[in-house]
């Protein structure tokens, strides 16, 4: 999932408060209909290097679906910066798609609007059964104890990508396994105008993803068991400070990264300006920028000590893209057929291999194509050491509030202003107050 703008979060909060029921296909039926059985509209999220690249990848597959079913799919690839706002507008206007992609961290928030088709046993059975999907992927498709609001489509996790040439020149034998090692290596690499680690300080979602993982490693969370925000707990404050200290104290991230929000850190990495970056499935982007597979490596994201695993050694959030259906679609049967097609073994292997992601479908994930070293890191992380972001109705507000607080702290670090435990706690306290208004 990518950046969520503040306006989107505010709109989402209003939608939830109003108890909105979506009108995806413009019909009044609450369970969908088959008024237009030969057509579907699909909003795909921008997964590749460009929107045009996504169209080139998806169009042949949609044609294949049409040949199999007689159902024509009208495709629109929506940029991530616009996607959530577009979805929210559709839940109230009735002018939306039949099927759409959503970032998995939005699942519980959009579920609360009532706009999306719940994936109960009957609906899962229509696409081959819930058991086909990896448990962690389904867990990120809606609030615990409720039928998921979407079906997993592409699974992602974070890895530490490192530039092999930069490491060799600095005399570093291999990637760091702990944060102390990463800082030590980063200092060796931060010389002569080059930097040890890249970041996207103005990308709210990435701020959340990284600080969530660090909070887990500190034994903390951003919400309690009742879903109330606990942003100022000692563990949460320590996690945010540790992240910002990579620039403020350790000085292994360039100050200019505080303004990055459009994947500039990947470009810096590809150009050799930075030696490491924390990212989800970066291989296709590196290739598009001229890097060869032998130029870089991928390793698990560091932990405080030991090896990645459960408990305090969580090292990634469960990232990914889910596929949802507006429950008032004009082609409910066709929508389910399309979800079944896109989550079939053949399509899962093809699309996830193309995008460099991991299939959330178990049988597809077992394919040898996903045993390449970098993909094996992502696959093992998802299986052993990833945790879903809090599945609470106001999750997107959380991303905006805390993500903005972290963005402001990056700006402090870049400007040379002190980043202390007290200043971090003050920013997070302000974010928590915003959430509670």
QUITA-V22445 format. One record per pair of residues at least 24 apart in sequence whose ideal C-beta (glycine too) atoms are under 8 Angstrom apart, sorted by sequence separation. I is the first residue (numbers start at 1). J is the second residue. If there is no record, write none. Layout:
((I/J) (I/J))
This chain:
((91/115) (127/151) (214/238) (215/239) (218/242) (358/382) (88/113) (90/115) (211/236) (214/239) (215/240) (405/430) (51/77) (214/240) (402/428) (405/431) (120/147) (124/151) (269/296) (404/431) (51/79) (118/146) (119/147) (166/194) (211/239) (214/242) (118/147) (119/148) (211/240) (214/243) (402/431) (118/148) (119/149) (401/431) (40/71) (42/73) (44/75) (46/77) (111/142) (112/143) (118/149) (119/150) (401/432) (38/70) (39/71) (40/72) (41/73) (42/74) (44/76) (45/77) (46/78) (111/143) (117/149) (119/151) (211/243) (38/71) (39/72) (40/73) (41/74) (42/75) (43/76) (44/77) (45/78) (46/79) (104/137) (107/140) (116/149) (210/243) (401/434) (37/71) (38/72) (39/73) (40/74) (42/76) (43/77) (44/78) (46/80) (107/141) (108/142) (116/150) (401/435) (39/74) (41/76) (43/78) (45/80) (105/140) (107/142) (108/143) (111/146) (104/140) (107/143) (207/243) (321/357) (104/141) (320/357) (397/434) (398/435) (45/83) (111/149) (397/435) (110/149) (280/319) (43/83) (110/150) (320/360) (107/148) (108/149) (394/435) (107/149) (43/86) (107/150) (43/87) (104/150) (201/247) (199/246) (102/150) (104/152) (199/247) (197/246) (158/209) (101/153) (43/96) (43/97) (199/253) (41/96) (42/97) (158/213) (197/252) (198/253) (41/97) (42/98) (43/99) (44/100) (45/101) (196/252) (197/253) (198/254) (201/257) (202/258) (40/97) (41/98) (42/99) (43/100) (44/101) (45/102) (195/252) (196/253) (200/257) (201/258) (202/259) (203/260) (40/98) (41/99) (42/100) (43/101) (45/103) (195/253) (199/257) (201/259) (202/260) (203/261) (40/99) (195/254) (198/257) (201/260) (202/261) (186/246) (200/260) (201/261) (190/251) (199/260) (200/261) (190/252) (198/260) (179/242) (183/246) (187/250) (189/252) (200/263) (186/250) (187/251) (200/264) (318/382) (187/252) (200/265) (316/381) (24/90) (186/252) (199/265) (315/381) (316/382) (23/90) (24/91) (183/250) (198/265) (319/386) (22/90) (23/91) (26/94) (198/266) (210/278) (318/386) (22/91) (23/92) (25/94) (26/95) (183/252) (316/385) (317/386) (318/387) (21/91) (22/92) (23/93) (24/94) (182/252) (198/268) (284/354) (315/385) (316/386) (317/387) (318/388) (20/91) (23/94) (25/96) (198/269) (284/355) (314/385) (315/386) (316/387) (317/388) (318/389) (12/84) (20/92) (24/96) (284/356) (313/385) (314/386) (317/389) (15/88) (23/96) (24/97) (25/98) (195/268) (283/356) (308/381) (314/387) (11/85) (22/96) (24/98) (281/355) (282/356) (310/384) (281/356) (298/373) (309/384) (310/385) (5/81) (8/84) (12/88) (15/91) (198/274) (281/357) (297/373) (298/374) (308/384) (309/385) (3/80) (8/85) (11/88) (15/92) (197/274) (281/358) (297/374) (300/377) (308/385) (2/80) (3/81) (7/85) (194/272) (195/273) (196/274) (197/275) (198/276) (199/277) (299/377) (1/80) (2/81) (5/84) (194/273) (195/274) (196/275) (197/276) (198/277) (199/278) (298/377) (4/84) (5/85) (8/88) (193/273) (194/274) (195/275) (196/276) (197/277) (298/378) (300/380) (301/381) (194/275) (197/278) (300/381) (32/117) (300/385) (189/275) (217/303) (189/276) (217/304) (213/301) (186/275) (186/276) (22/113) (24/115) (185/276) (283/374) (21/113) (22/114) (23/115) (283/375) (16/109) (20/113) (21/114) (22/115) (219/312) (20/114) (21/115) (22/116) (182/276) (218/312) (19/114) (20/115) (217/312) (16/112) (216/312) (217/313) (12/109) (16/113) (217/314) (281/378) (12/110) (15/113) (216/314) (217/315) (280/378) (105/205) (2/103) (12/113) (175/276) (213/314) (1/103) (4/106) (103/205) (213/315) (1/104) (213/316) (1/105) (213/317) (1/106) (170/275) (212/317) (163/269) (166/272) (47/154) (165/272) (161/269) (167/275) (209/317) (163/272) (166/275) (209/319) (163/274) (163/275) (162/275) (163/276) (162/276) (161/276) (160/276) (161/277) (160/277) (161/278) (160/278) (161/279) (159/278) (158/278) (159/279) (182/302) (158/279) (159/280) (161/282) (181/302) (158/280) (175/297) (177/299) (157/280) (159/282) (176/299) (177/300) (179/302) (156/280) (175/299) (178/302) (179/303) (156/281) (161/286) (174/299) (177/302) (178/303) (179/304) (176/302) (177/303) (178/304) (178/305) (164/294) (165/295) (177/307) (164/295) (163/295) (164/296) (163/296) (164/297) (162/296) (161/296) (162/297) (161/297) (162/298) (161/298) (162/299) (160/298) (159/298) (160/299) (159/299) (160/300) (159/300) (160/301) (159/301) (160/302) (158/301) (258/407) (258/410) (257/410) (258/411) (258/413) (259/414) (258/414) (158/315) (159/316) (257/414) (158/316) (255/413) (256/414) (157/316) (158/317) (255/414) (157/317) (255/415) (157/318) (158/319) (157/319) (244/406) (155/318) (156/319) (227/390) (243/406) (247/410) (155/319) (156/320) (248/412) (155/320) (156/321) (227/392) (240/405) (244/409) (248/413) (154/320) (227/393) (240/406) (244/410) (247/413) (153/320) (154/321) (223/390) (247/414) (152/320) (153/321) (222/390) (244/412) (152/321) (153/322) (221/390) (223/392) (229/398) (240/409) (244/413) (152/322) (153/323) (231/401) (248/418) (249/419) (151/322) (152/323) (216/387) (231/402) (248/419) (150/322) (151/323) (149/322) (150/323) (151/324) (150/324) (213/387) (245/419) (149/324) (223/398) (244/419) (222/398) (212/389) (140/318) (241/419) (139/318) (241/420) (140/320) (209/389) (222/402) (241/421) (244/424) (137/318) (141/322) (208/389) (136/318) (140/322) (137/320) (238/421) (241/424) (237/421) (240/424) (237/424) (240/427) (151/339) (237/425) (240/428) (153/342) (153/343) (208/398) (152/343) (208/399) (211/402) (237/428) (151/343) (236/428) (232/425) (205/399) (208/402) (204/399) (207/402) (208/403) (211/406) (204/400) (207/403) (232/428) (154/351) (155/352) (231/428) (232/429) (154/352) (205/403) (208/406) (231/429) (204/403) (207/406) (3/203) (4/204) (203/403) (204/404) (207/407) (231/431) (232/432) (2/203) (3/204) (4/205) (154/355) (156/357) (157/358) (231/432) (3/205) (155/357) (156/358) (204/406) (2/205) (3/206) (154/357) (155/358) (204/407) (207/410) (229/432) (1/205) (154/358) (155/359) (231/435) (154/359) (155/360) (201/406) (202/407) (154/360) (201/407) (229/435) (117/324) (153/360) (229/436) (116/324) (117/325) (152/360) (202/410) (116/325) (117/326) (118/327) (127/336) (152/361) (201/410) (116/326) (117/327) (126/336) (133/343) (201/411) (115/326) (116/327) (132/343) (199/410) (105/317) (115/327) (117/329) (127/339) (128/340) (123/336) (127/340) (161/374) (201/414) (104/318) (110/324) (126/340) (104/319) (107/322) (117/332) (128/343) (159/374) (104/320) (127/343) (128/344) (104/321) (103/321) (104/322) (117/335) (159/377) (102/321) (103/322) (159/378) (101/321) (102/322) (101/322) (102/323) (157/378) (101/323) (102/324) (138/360) (156/378) (159/381) (100/323) (101/324) (137/360) (155/378) (158/381) (99/323) (100/324) (157/381) (99/324) (100/325) (157/382) (99/325) (100/326) (134/360) (98/325) (99/326) (133/360) (134/361) (155/382) (98/326) (133/361) (134/362) (97/326) (132/361) (133/362) (157/386) (96/326) (99/329) (132/362) (98/329) (132/363) (134/365) (98/330) (98/331) (94/328) (49/284) (48/284) (49/285) (90/326) (98/334) (99/335) (98/335) (49/288) (99/338) (98/338) (99/339) (137/382) (136/382) (136/383) (144/391) (134/382) (140/388) (143/391) (134/383) (139/388) (140/389) (142/391) (143/392) (136/386) (143/393) (140/391) (136/388) (139/391) (3/261) (71/331) (71/334) (69/334) (73/338) (71/337) (71/338) (69/337) (65/337) (69/341) (65/338) (68/341) (47/321) (45/321) (65/341) (61/342) (112/393) (111/393) (108/391) (104/388) (105/389) (107/391) (108/392) (109/393) (108/393) (109/394) (61/347) (109/395) (108/395) (109/396) (40/329) (61/350) (106/395) (61/351) (105/395) (106/396) (40/331) (105/396) (39/331) (32/325) (38/331) (36/330) (37/331) (40/334) (57/351) (105/399) (32/327) (33/328) (35/330) (36/331) (39/334) (40/335) (31/327) (32/328) (33/329) (34/330) (35/331) (37/333) (38/334) (42/338) (30/327) (32/329) (33/330) (34/331) (37/334) (57/354) (30/328) (32/330) (33/331) (34/332) (40/338) (57/355) (29/328) (32/331) (33/332) (34/333) (28/328) (32/332) (34/334) (24/325) (25/326) (27/328) (31/332) (24/326) (26/328) (27/329) (23/326) (24/327) (25/328) (27/330) (32/335) (22/326) (24/328) (25/329) (26/330) (22/327) (23/328) (24/329) (25/330) (22/328) (25/331) (48/354) (21/328) (48/355) (47/355) (47/357) (84/396) (1/319) (1/320) (1/321) (16/393) (16/394) (13/394) (12/396) (13/397) (12/397) (9/396) (10/397) (8/396) (9/397) (9/399) (9/400) (4/396) (8/400) (9/401) (6/400) (4/399) (5/400) (4/400) (6/404) (4/403))
